Amino acid sequence: MAKLAVTRETVFALRREIARIEGILPERFETPDGRDATVIRRGGMAVDPLLRSGIRRLDETLGGGLPKAALTEIHGGQTRDAGCVAGFALALLSLLLKTSPPEAPVLWAGTSEIFSEAGFPYAGGLRAFFGIDPEALLFSEVPKIQDALWVAEEAARLKALSAVVLEIRGNPERLDLTATRRLHHRAQDSGRPVFLLRQAALAEPTAAPCRLVVSPASAAARQTIIGPLAGSIGRPAFTVAVSKSRTALPGQFTLEWNPDERAFEERRSEERTGEKQRTENPVTLVPASFGRADPAAATGTVLAFQTGPAQAPRHQPSRQERPTHRRSRRTG
């Protein structure tokens, strides 16, 4: 642990020296929750360079969060996971747009192959689940991979956009180290993030400082005031594995997206989930009665009564003898 701390301090010292040479000295400020966060001066204005997920363990593994002015890879293991990867990217965009200008849209570029296979995000779900207006999401569908790369590179240099999303399937030859380096440099120059969504792709050398592998996780039961609702489907969940980061620390997390709060929540295990429910509801719904004059006595000795022969059934009155039938019937 001591060796790791010394190594990280050396890396941070080198980064500060590089920032001093390039003229973008990093500074620190105190956040509302009392923590210190690194900021970068661009044009005399303080800008937070990190996109924080809100999950402390994940942000610490990523070195504070995802870099905004950089290329970030989000991988899906199979083509059928395209919806999960897109949903995770939309959750990140929802967090990003909270601090972005409302007039700055997001450009989502991809090939006809990926859109015909995975489809487009549903406009109604954008607003309901992620709080993103459909007008704030622009799509660019092109037939070839080289056209999609050109659109993403040209859009990444525009400061009028909040972010650029490039969705690619597989490992095409055009998407090599040089192409990702161009995307990364354009993102650094504009100060805007570029998210590279790779469906059914293998990890390969790229210029992205961070790579996340996302797969669907089993949704937990829907929570109610009396506990989990059996047979129901709760919030969407993602399994996020950190494959590459600035800290080189591995990690795997199960995150749930809260569409009401527009925030991530970590789900560690079923035991911790039950513990969290008990913590959030420390009292019972109906308090126990107290202060009664005659409280219930403590349980004493249990006695077994002697069983005897079955008693004969008592005489049942006939139909005419029952008082009910002696009354006059209603008429009309």
C-alpha positions as CSV (number, residue, x, y, z in Angstrom):
1,M,0.0,0.0,0.0
2,A,2.8,2.4,0.8
3,K,4.5,1.7,-2.5
4,L,1.2,2.3,-4.3
5,A,0.8,5.6,-2.5
6,V,4.3,6.8,-3.5
7,T,3.7,5.8,-7.1
8,R,0.4,7.7,-7.2
9,E,2.1,10.8,-5.7
10,T,4.8,10.6,-8.3
11,V,2.2,10.5,-11.1
12,F,0.3,13.4,-9.7
13,A,3.6,15.4,-9.4
14,L,4.3,14.7,-13.1
15,R,0.8,15.8,-14.1
16,R,1.2,19.1,-12.2
17,E,4.5,19.7,-13.9
18,I,3.0,19.0,-17.4
19,A,0.0,21.3,-16.6
20,R,2.5,24.0,-15.5
21,I,4.4,23.7,-18.8
22,E,1.2,23.8,-20.9
23,G,-0.1,26.8,-19.0
24,I,-3.3,25.1,-17.5
25,L,-2.4,24.9,-13.9
26,P,-4.8,22.8,-11.9
27,E,-6.3,24.3,-8.8
28,R,-8.4,23.0,-6.0
29,F,-11.7,24.3,-4.5
30,E,-14.0,23.1,-1.7
31,T,-17.2,21.4,-2.9
32,P,-20.5,21.8,-1.1
33,D,-20.1,18.4,0.7
34,G,-16.8,19.5,2.2
35,R,-14.4,17.6,-0.1
36,D,-11.7,19.1,-2.3
37,A,-11.9,18.8,-6.1
38,T,-9.4,19.6,-8.8
39,V,-10.4,22.2,-11.3
40,I,-8.7,23.6,-14.4
41,R,-8.6,27.3,-15.4
42,R,-9.7,27.7,-19.0
43,G,-10.1,31.3,-20.1
44,G,-10.0,32.6,-16.5
45,M,-13.0,30.4,-15.5
46,A,-12.9,27.5,-13.1
47,V,-14.1,24.3,-14.7
48,D,-14.6,20.9,-13.0
49,P,-12.8,18.5,-15.3
50,L,-14.5,15.3,-13.8
51,L,-17.9,13.8,-14.3
52,R,-18.8,12.2,-11.0
53,S,-21.1,9.2,-10.9
54,G,-22.2,9.9,-7.3
55,I,-20.9,6.5,-6.2
56,R,-18.0,7.0,-3.9
57,R,-16.2,3.7,-4.5
58,L,-16.5,4.0,-8.2
59,D,-15.3,7.6,-8.3
60,E,-12.3,6.7,-6.2
61,T,-11.5,3.8,-8.5
62,L,-11.6,6.2,-11.5
63,G,-9.5,8.8,-9.8
64,G,-12.3,11.1,-8.8
65,G,-14.6,10.4,-11.8
66,L,-14.7,10.3,-15.6
67,P,-12.7,13.0,-17.3
68,K,-14.9,15.4,-19.2
69,A,-12.4,16.6,-21.7
70,A,-11.4,13.2,-22.9
71,L,-12.4,10.1,-24.8
72,T,-14.2,7.4,-22.8
73,E,-14.9,3.9,-24.0
74,I,-18.0,2.0,-22.9
75,H,-17.9,-1.6,-24.0
76,G,-20.7,-4.2,-24.4
77,G,-19.8,-7.8,-24.6
78,Q,-22.5,-8.8,-27.0
79,T,-24.8,-7.2,-29.5
80,R,-27.8,-7.9,-27.4
81,D,-26.3,-5.7,-24.7
82,A,-26.6,-2.7,-26.9
83,G,-29.7,-1.4,-25.0
84,C,-27.9,-1.8,-21.7
85,V,-24.8,0.1,-22.9
86,A,-27.0,2.8,-24.5
87,G,-29.0,3.1,-21.2
88,F,-25.8,3.5,-19.2
89,A,-24.5,6.2,-21.6
90,L,-27.8,8.0,-21.3
91,A,-27.5,8.0,-17.5
92,L,-24.1,9.6,-17.8
93,L,-25.5,12.2,-20.2
94,S,-28.2,12.9,-17.7
95,L,-25.6,13.6,-15.0
96,L,-23.6,15.7,-17.5
97,L,-26.5,17.8,-18.7
98,K,-27.3,18.9,-15.1
99,T,-24.3,21.2,-15.2
100,S,-24.3,21.9,-19.0
101,P,-26.0,24.9,-20.7
102,P,-29.6,24.0,-21.6
103,E,-29.1,25.1,-25.2
104,A,-26.1,22.8,-25.8
105,P,-27.4,19.5,-27.4
106,V,-25.7,16.1,-27.6
107,L,-24.8,14.5,-30.9
108,W,-25.2,10.7,-31.3
109,A,-23.4,9.4,-34.4
110,G,-23.4,5.8,-35.7
111,T,-23.6,3.6,-38.8
112,S,-26.8,2.3,-40.3
113,E,-25.8,-1.2,-39.2
114,I,-25.8,-0.3,-35.5
115,F,-29.0,1.6,-35.6
116,S,-30.9,-1.1,-37.6
117,E,-29.6,-3.7,-35.1
118,A,-30.0,-1.8,-31.8
119,G,-32.5,0.9,-32.7
120,F,-32.8,4.5,-31.6
121,P,-33.4,5.7,-28.0
122,Y,-37.2,6.1,-27.4
123,A,-38.1,9.7,-27.1
124,G,-40.7,9.2,-24.4
125,G,-38.2,7.2,-22.3
126,L,-35.6,9.9,-22.6
127,R,-37.7,12.4,-20.6
128,A,-39.3,9.9,-18.2
129,F,-36.2,7.9,-17.2
130,F,-33.3,10.3,-17.8
131,G,-34.8,13.8,-17.8
132,I,-33.4,14.5,-21.3
133,D,-35.6,16.4,-23.7
134,P,-35.8,14.7,-27.1
135,E,-34.9,18.0,-28.8
136,A,-31.5,17.9,-26.9
137,L,-30.4,14.7,-28.6
138,L,-29.3,14.9,-32.3
139,F,-28.7,11.7,-34.3
140,S,-26.4,11.3,-37.3
141,E,-26.8,8.0,-39.3
142,V,-24.3,7.3,-42.0
143,P,-23.7,4.2,-44.1
144,K,-19.9,3.7,-43.5
145,I,-17.6,3.6,-40.5
146,Q,-15.3,6.2,-42.0
147,D,-18.2,8.6,-42.3
148,A,-19.2,8.1,-38.7
149,L,-15.6,8.8,-37.6
150,W,-15.5,12.0,-39.7
151,V,-18.8,13.2,-38.2
152,A,-17.6,12.5,-34.6
153,E,-14.2,14.2,-35.2
154,E,-15.8,17.3,-36.6
155,A,-18.5,17.4,-33.9
156,A,-15.9,16.9,-31.1
157,R,-14.3,20.2,-31.8
158,L,-17.6,22.1,-31.4
159,K,-18.0,23.9,-28.1
160,A,-21.7,24.3,-28.9
161,L,-22.3,20.7,-28.0
162,S,-22.5,19.2,-24.5
163,A,-21.0,15.8,-25.6
164,V,-20.5,13.5,-28.6
165,V,-21.5,9.9,-28.6
166,L,-20.1,7.5,-31.3
167,E,-21.6,4.1,-31.4
168,I,-19.6,1.4,-33.3
169,R,-20.0,-2.4,-33.7
170,G,-17.1,-4.8,-33.5
171,N,-13.5,-3.9,-34.1
172,P,-13.3,-2.2,-37.5
173,E,-9.8,-1.4,-39.0
174,R,-10.7,2.3,-39.3
175,L,-11.0,2.6,-35.6
176,D,-7.4,2.2,-34.7
177,L,-5.1,3.9,-32.3
178,T,-4.6,6.9,-34.6
179,A,-8.4,7.5,-35.0
180,T,-9.0,7.3,-31.2
181,R,-6.1,9.7,-30.6
182,R,-7.7,12.2,-32.9
183,L,-11.0,11.9,-31.0
184,H,-9.2,12.3,-27.7
185,H,-7.3,15.4,-28.8
186,R,-10.5,17.0,-30.2
187,A,-12.2,16.4,-26.8
188,Q,-9.3,17.9,-24.9
189,D,-9.3,21.0,-27.1
190,S,-13.0,21.7,-26.8
191,G,-13.3,20.6,-23.2
192,R,-16.3,18.3,-24.1
193,P,-16.5,14.5,-23.5
194,V,-16.6,12.0,-26.3
195,F,-18.2,8.6,-25.4
196,L,-17.2,5.7,-27.7
197,L,-19.8,3.0,-27.4
198,R,-18.5,-0.3,-28.7
199,Q,-20.9,-3.2,-29.2
200,A,-19.6,-6.7,-29.3
201,A,-16.0,-5.5,-29.4
202,L,-12.7,-6.8,-28.0
203,A,-10.5,-4.6,-25.9
204,E,-7.6,-3.1,-28.0
205,P,-5.1,-0.3,-27.5
206,T,-6.8,3.1,-27.8
207,A,-6.1,6.6,-26.6
208,A,-9.0,6.6,-24.2
209,P,-7.8,7.1,-20.6
210,C,-10.8,5.2,-19.3
211,R,-12.6,2.1,-20.4
212,L,-15.8,0.7,-18.8
213,V,-17.3,-2.7,-19.6
214,V,-21.1,-2.6,-19.0
215,S,-23.4,-5.6,-18.9
216,P,-27.1,-5.9,-17.7
217,A,-27.6,-6.9,-14.1
218,S,-30.7,-8.6,-12.7
219,A,-33.2,-6.1,-11.5
220,A,-34.3,-6.3,-7.9
221,A,-37.9,-6.4,-6.8
222,R,-39.7,-3.1,-6.6
223,Q,-39.5,-1.5,-3.1
224,T,-42.7,-0.6,-1.3
225,I,-43.4,0.7,2.2
226,I,-43.9,-2.8,3.4
227,G,-40.9,-4.3,1.7
228,P,-40.0,-5.8,-1.7
229,L,-43.0,-6.6,-3.9
230,A,-42.8,-10.2,-5.0
231,G,-42.8,-10.9,-8.7
232,S,-42.2,-7.2,-9.6
233,I,-39.4,-5.6,-11.6
234,G,-37.5,-2.7,-10.0
235,R,-35.1,-0.2,-11.3
236,P,-32.7,-0.9,-14.3
237,A,-29.4,-2.2,-13.1
238,F,-25.9,-2.3,-14.6
239,T,-22.8,-4.3,-13.9
240,V,-19.9,-1.9,-14.5
241,A,-16.3,-3.2,-14.6
242,V,-13.4,-0.8,-14.7
243,S,-11.1,-2.2,-17.4
244,K,-8.9,0.9,-17.8
245,S,-8.5,4.1,-15.8
246,R,-6.0,6.7,-14.8
247,T,-5.4,5.0,-11.4
248,A,-5.1,1.4,-12.9
249,L,-7.3,0.2,-10.1
250,P,-9.6,-2.7,-11.0
251,G,-13.2,-2.8,-9.8
252,Q,-16.6,-4.1,-10.5
253,F,-19.8,-2.5,-9.3
254,T,-23.6,-3.1,-9.6
255,L,-25.4,0.2,-10.1
256,E,-29.1,0.9,-10.2
257,W,-30.4,4.0,-12.0
258,N,-33.0,5.9,-10.0
259,P,-35.2,7.6,-12.6
260,D,-36.9,9.8,-10.0
261,E,-33.7,11.2,-8.5
262,R,-31.8,11.0,-11.8
263,A,-28.9,9.4,-9.9
264,F,-27.0,6.1,-9.5
265,E,-27.3,3.9,-6.4
266,E,-24.9,1.1,-5.6
267,R,-26.2,-2.4,-4.9
268,R,-23.5,-4.5,-3.3
269,S,-25.4,-7.7,-2.2
270,E,-28.7,-9.0,-1.1
271,E,-27.6,-8.9,2.6
272,R,-26.6,-5.2,2.3
273,T,-29.9,-4.4,0.5
274,G,-31.9,-5.8,3.4
275,E,-29.7,-4.0,5.9
276,K,-30.3,-0.7,4.0
277,Q,-34.1,-1.3,4.1
278,R,-33.9,-1.9,7.9
279,T,-31.9,1.3,8.3
280,E,-34.3,3.4,6.2
281,N,-37.3,2.0,8.1
282,P,-36.1,1.7,11.7
283,V,-39.6,1.6,13.1
284,T,-42.6,-0.6,12.4
285,L,-45.5,0.7,10.4
286,V,-48.0,0.2,13.3
287,P,-46.4,0.9,16.8
288,A,-47.0,-1.6,19.6
289,S,-49.7,-0.7,22.1
290,F,-48.6,0.4,25.5
291,G,-50.0,1.7,28.8
292,R,-52.9,-0.7,28.9
293,A,-54.6,-1.5,32.2
294,D,-54.5,-5.3,31.7
295,P,-51.5,-6.3,29.6
296,A,-51.3,-9.8,28.3
297,A,-49.9,-12.3,30.7
298,A,-46.7,-14.2,29.9
299,T,-47.0,-17.6,28.4
300,G,-47.2,-20.3,31.1
301,T,-47.2,-24.0,31.1
302,V,-49.0,-25.7,28.2
303,L,-51.4,-28.4,29.4
304,A,-52.8,-31.3,27.4
305,F,-56.5,-32.1,28.2
306,Q,-57.7,-35.6,28.3
307,T,-59.6,-36.6,25.2
308,G,-62.8,-38.6,25.6
309,P,-65.4,-40.1,23.4
310,A,-66.9,-37.9,20.8
311,Q,-70.1,-36.3,22.1
312,A,-73.3,-36.8,20.2
313,P,-74.3,-33.8,18.1
314,R,-76.8,-31.5,19.8
315,H,-80.3,-31.4,18.6
316,Q,-80.8,-29.0,15.7
317,P,-84.1,-27.1,15.5
318,S,-86.3,-27.9,12.6
319,R,-87.0,-25.4,9.9
320,Q,-90.3,-24.4,11.5
321,E,-88.8,-24.0,15.0
322,R,-86.2,-21.5,13.9
323,P,-87.1,-18.0,15.0
324,T,-86.1,-16.6,11.6
325,H,-88.9,-18.5,9.9
326,R,-91.5,-17.5,12.4
327,R,-91.3,-13.9,11.2
328,S,-93.5,-12.7,8.4
329,R,-92.0,-12.5,5.0
330,R,-91.5,-9.2,3.2
331,T,-93.9,-8.6,0.4
332,G,-93.5,-6.2,-2.5
